[in-house]
Amino acid sequence: MDSAPTVAALSGSISETGELLPLLQAWAIGSAFVAVYDDRDHVRYANDGFLRAFNINIGEVATFESIIRGSFEGTRGVRINAQDPLLFIADAQLRRRPSPPVPRQRSFPVDFLDGSWFWCTETLLPSGWIVLTGADITSLKQTERELAAARDSALTLSRVDELTGVANRRFALSKLGGMLKSVGSEVTHLSVALLDLDHFKSINDTFGHETGDIMLRHFAKHCVSCVRGEDVVGRLGGEEFVILLPGISSEKAKVVLDRILATVPPVSVKHCQPARIALAFSAGVAQAYFKERPEEVLARADKALYAAKHAGRNRVEVAVESSRRDGTPERCDLVAQHWPRCQGRLS
């Protein structure tokens, strides 16, 4: 019985005078690797890069299967996200050697256990032999990750209020516009609440803007903790916030807002007297209607907020709606009377 073929060096020594000498010498430089498998998947030739990558020595018997098993069991080789090495090998062989065997070439990225990445090209020859080459793309992968992180950061900043961490004005109003399109079809109810911190100017004037910023962050965090995951808490600017409550009627939304108001804790501020500052707000709630525009539902919520302020602050009021004869809500005339001070929220 013939012994299994062993790995031989792919270097200039194979053909010192042949025309392939420059090519073979090129593969011996750097981290790129190349290996040649025979038709029984024994590694017949390999350069130093391949030997290092898979922890193989010249003169060993190495096959595709033994290399994959070594990666499963050791700390060198490719990173394999699978539980069963035999199933992984069988699946990989379907791609490496299709049936019927057709000469072809395929390329794919490979993640190694040491953190490096290689772009591999595998060529199946008519003889059944396979030539595998790999180029180091670790630096490109790092750049790709950095670009992805920068993209994600930019996307987050475009949606999040930098001071409080909740949705910014643009994103909150965009979400409102999207939710309004679903009212009457996908969403039965949608309530919109406008919140305004009471006497916030006095807090800024008395304790300073740094303390005011602490209170805004404190309040935003409290609001988020009191609503559901599908609700949206946003800061419109200054001390004004909005909360979007899909699937909730205005009466139930008032219960949510009352709970937020009743449970908002005082803010502990260092180097201030008093050390704990009470925080309260006024809010107006309006329930959206079918085909209503953002400025209309916001105007009705703003009227309810105005009523809460006029009634003594530290309270939640619900907009009272009147209807046309056909049963649909009237277009709110507050767009002209009350909304001008809030139009900046929509720009």
RODO-932583 format. One record per residue (C-alpha): residue number from 1; x, y, z. Coordinates in steps of 0.02 Angstrom, whole numbers. Layout:
N
   seq     east    north       up
   NUM        X        Y        Z
...
//
This chain:
347
   seq     east    north       up
     1        0        0        0
     2       69      168      -50
     3      106      290       90
     4       10      454       95
     5       96      598        6
     6      174      730      118
     7      182      918      103
     8      325      985       -3
     9      389     1162       -5
    10      324     1274     -143
    11      483     1370     -179
    12      616     1403     -308
    13      697     1237     -272
    14      561     1149     -374
    15      624     1223     -536
    16      779     1325     -511
    17      803     1352     -696
    18      622     1349     -753
    19      517     1494     -812
    20      408     1480     -657
    21      552     1525     -541
    22      502     1711     -520
    23      322     1662     -483
    24      374     1534     -353
    25      494     1655     -272
    26      358     1788     -262
    27      247     1671     -162
    28      387     1646      -36
    29      382     1831       13
    30      258     1910      133
    31      102     1841      217
    32        6     1787       62
    33      -14     1599       52
    34      -34     1466      -82
    35      -63     1279      -71
    36      -95     1143     -198
    37     -213      998     -156
    38     -214      839     -259
    39     -373      751     -315
    40     -383      659     -148
    41     -367      823      -51
    42     -190      795       11
    43      -88      955       22
    44       54      922     -101
    45      139     1092     -104
    46      128     1243       10
    47      225     1403       37
    48      283     1471      203
    49      130     1582      223
    50       13     1432      213
    51      119     1328      331
    52      118     1468      461
    53      -67     1502      443
    54     -116     1321      474
    55       28     1267      586
    56       93     1135      465
    57      272     1075      440
    58      358     1018      282
    59      356      828      273
    60      191      808      364
    61       35      726      294
    62     -100      859      282
    63     -272      852      205
    64     -416      973      195
    65     -504      872      330
    66     -354      869      447
    67     -330     1056      428
    68     -512     1092      472
    69     -505      972      621
    70     -348     1060      680
    71     -438     1227      672
    72     -578     1157      780
    73     -460     1086      908
    74     -317     1211      914
    75     -280     1395      925
    76     -218     1415      747
    77     -307     1410      582
    78     -476     1473      525
    79     -620     1529      636
    80     -764     1408      611
    81     -937     1449      677
    82    -1005     1273      684
    83    -1029     1140      818
    84     -995      982      717
    85     -832      977      617
    86     -889      829      511
    87    -1047      919      456
    88     -946     1075      419
    89     -819      977      316
    90     -957      888      218
    91    -1043     1053      181
    92     -879     1136      129
    93     -837      992       13
    94    -1000     1019      -82
    95     -935     1193     -125
    96     -754     1141     -155
    97     -792      990     -263
    98     -965     1000     -342
    99    -1044      848     -420
   100    -1019      825     -564
   101     -845      902     -547
   102     -831     1056     -657
   103     -671     1160     -667
   104     -709     1326     -588
   105     -645     1463     -474
   106     -725     1542     -321
   107     -671     1677     -199
   108     -719     1709      -18
   109     -656     1794      141
   110     -584     1688      282
   111     -573     1741      465
   112     -426     1668      560
   113     -415     1633      746
   114     -272     1755      768
   115     -382     1899      708
   116     -314     1907      531
   117     -422     1902      374
   118     -377     1831      203
   119     -464     1844       36
   120     -451     1668      -35
   121     -467     1609     -213
   122     -493     1423     -243
   123     -468     1353     -418
   124     -528     1178     -459
   125     -427     1112     -606
   126     -485      982     -737
   127     -368      856     -654
   128     -463      871     -490
   129     -319      962     -407
   130     -358     1124     -314
   131     -248     1278     -303
   132     -287     1388     -152
   133     -217     1564     -137
   134     -246     1691        0
   135     -207     1877       12
   136     -198     1964      181
   137     -342     2089      196
   138     -331     2118      384
   139     -297     2305      365
   140     -443     2321      243
   141     -558     2232      367
   142     -501     2351      504
   143     -538     2499      392
   144     -707     2422      350
   145     -747     2405      535
   146     -694     2584      569
   147     -801     2648      425
   148     -949     2545      487
   149     -926     2614      663
   150     -915     2791      596
   151    -1071     2763      491
   152    -1167     2693      640
   153    -1108     2837      748
   154    -1162     2965      618
   155    -1331     2879      600
   156    -1355     2881      789
   157    -1307     3064      801
   158    -1431     3107      664
   159    -1571     3031      769
   160    -1521     3064      949
   161    -1522     3224     1050
   162    -1342     3244     1103
   163    -1381     3311     1277
   164    -1517     3192     1335
   165    -1493     3037     1229
   166    -1675     3028     1175
   167    -1739     3057      997
   168    -1699     3228      930
   169    -1830     3344      857
   170    -1806     3293      676
   171    -1813     3106      711
   172    -1960     3119      833
   173    -2063     3217      708
   174    -2015     3097      570
   175    -2077     2953      679
   176    -2238     3049      711
   177    -2266     3070      524
   178    -2240     2884      496
   179    -2356     2835      638
   180    -2493     2951      577
   181    -2496     2860      410
   182    -2544     2700      503
   183    -2686     2775      605
   184    -2850     2693      556
   185    -2765     2543      474
   186    -2618     2463      562
   187    -2636     2568      720
   188    -2806     2596      801
   189    -2750     2736      916
   190    -2604     2856      926
   191    -2582     2981     1065
   192    -2460     3125     1063
   193    -2403     3211     1223
   194    -2311     3377     1233
   195    -2217     3405     1396
   196    -2139     3564     1461
   197    -2036     3571     1621
   198    -2110     3694     1745
   199    -2009     3848     1794
   200    -1856     3785     1702
   201    -1793     3960     1665
   202    -1790     3997     1851
   203    -1691     3837     1880
   204    -1563     3890     1750
   205    -1553     4066     1820
   206    -1536     4005     2001
   207    -1423     3853     1984
   208    -1339     3880     1817
   209    -1352     3799     1646
   210    -1243     3651     1696
   211    -1371     3604     1828
   212    -1508     3633     1700
   213    -1425     3510     1582
   214    -1414     3381     1722
   215    -1601     3402     1753
   216    -1643     3381     1569
   217    -1544     3219     1560
   218    -1622     3159     1722
   219    -1798     3195     1659
   220    -1769     3113     1489
   221    -1703     2956     1572
   222    -1855     2949     1687
   223    -1976     2966     1541
   224    -1892     2825     1445
   225    -1901     2712     1598
   226    -2089     2740     1613
   227    -2143     2699     1435
   228    -2143     2546     1323
   229    -2011     2499     1198
   230    -2121     2549     1051
   231    -2154     2722     1122
   232    -2045     2867     1069
   233    -1977     2998     1188
   234    -1903     3149     1101
   235    -1836     3319     1145
   236    -1904     3459     1037
   237    -1786     3589     1106
   238    -1751     3679     1268
   239    -1860     3605     1404
   240    -1993     3540     1283
   241    -2017     3354     1254
   242    -2136     3246     1154
   243    -2194     3068     1188
   244    -2276     2965     1051
   245    -2387     2824     1113
   246    -2449     2711      972
   247    -2598     2598     1008
   248    -2653     2701     1159
   249    -2804     2815     1174
   250    -2788     2988     1248
   251    -2870     2932     1411
   252    -2744     2792     1435
   253    -2604     2907     1381
   254    -2653     3026     1520
   255    -2634     2883     1644
   256    -2457     2855     1579
   257    -2414     3039     1591
   258    -2490     3054     1765
   259    -2380     2909     1820
   260    -2226     2993     1747
   261    -2271     3154     1838
   262    -2306     3068     2004
   263    -2145     2968     2003
   264    -2016     3090     1935
   265    -1881     3092     2069
   266    -1793     3249     2128
   267    -1622     3285     2055
   268    -1469     3270     2165
   269    -1345     3407     2120
   270    -1176     3431     2201
   271    -1124     3600     2269
   272    -1303     3665     2264
   273    -1421     3719     2400
   274    -1540     3635     2414
   275    -1444     3478     2363
   276    -1603     3397     2293
   277    -1708     3495     2170
   278    -1889     3447     2136
   279    -1940     3428     1955
   280    -2115     3446     1883
   281    -2192     3470     1713
   282    -2351     3517     1623
   283    -2415     3410     1481
   284    -2548     3408     1348
   285    -2612     3249     1266
   286    -2703     3233     1100
   287    -2764     3078     1010
   288    -2726     3075      825
   289    -2860     3050      694
   290    -2864     2967      525
   291    -2774     3070      390
   292    -2723     3202      516
   293    -2565     3301      484
   294    -2424     3313      613
   295    -2449     3499      640
   296    -2634     3472      678
   297    -2615     3342      814
   298    -2468     3439      886
   299    -2573     3597      889
   300    -2709     3509      987
   301    -2582     3438     1109
   302    -2507     3610     1124
   303    -2677     3684     1168
   304    -2697     3554     1305
   305    -2521     3596     1367
   306    -2569     3779     1372
   307    -2723     3734     1474
   308    -2614     3636     1596
   309    -2499     3786     1617
   310    -2647     3904     1639
   311    -2725     3789     1770
   312    -2573     3800     1883
   313    -2442     3686     1802
   314    -2384     3518     1870
   315    -2527     3429     1784
   316    -2583     3335     1627
   317    -2728     3393     1519
   318    -2812     3302     1374
   319    -2866     3396     1218
   320    -3055     3410     1201
   321    -3110     3373     1024
   322    -3261     3436      930
   323    -3326     3349      774
   324    -3403     3394      609
   325    -3575     3332      564
   326    -3495     3185      472
   327    -3413     3131      635
   328    -3235     3173      585
   329    -3135     3295      692
   330    -3130     3477      641
   331    -2970     3547      572
   332    -2898     3630      724
   333    -2898     3820      709
   334    -2756     3821      835
   335    -2636     3795      691
   336    -2652     3982      662
   337    -2687     4036      842
   338    -2572     3931      950
   339    -2449     3838      838
   340    -2338     3980      772
   341    -2226     3969      925
   342    -2202     3784      890
   343    -2179     3789      702
   344    -1991     3779      724
   345    -2015     3600      783
   346    -2065     3550      608
   347    -1919     3632      520
//
